[in-house]
């Protein structure tokens, strides 16, 4: 998670206070309801040793980088658009 925090902090350093950061990534549902991203999560584990995050994990990641998770927009794909704004906005 350190690398992701570093990337987000570098983005914050180059944006103005009114700016937003958009992250496009698959996200797991909070509960074990059926969702395509459970399969995506398994593929990521097998192929790249990565994994999908939950909304809470994204909130923690954004918070650690100095951002507030302001919005989550689902898409027709397995990806979601996560909107982050600076804490000092």
Secondary structure, DSSP 4 states (H G I P E B T S, - for coil): -HHHHHHHHHHHHHS-TT-EEEEEEEEE-SSS---HHHHHHHHHHHHHS---EEHHHHHHHHHHHTEEEEEEEE-SSSEEEEEEEETT-
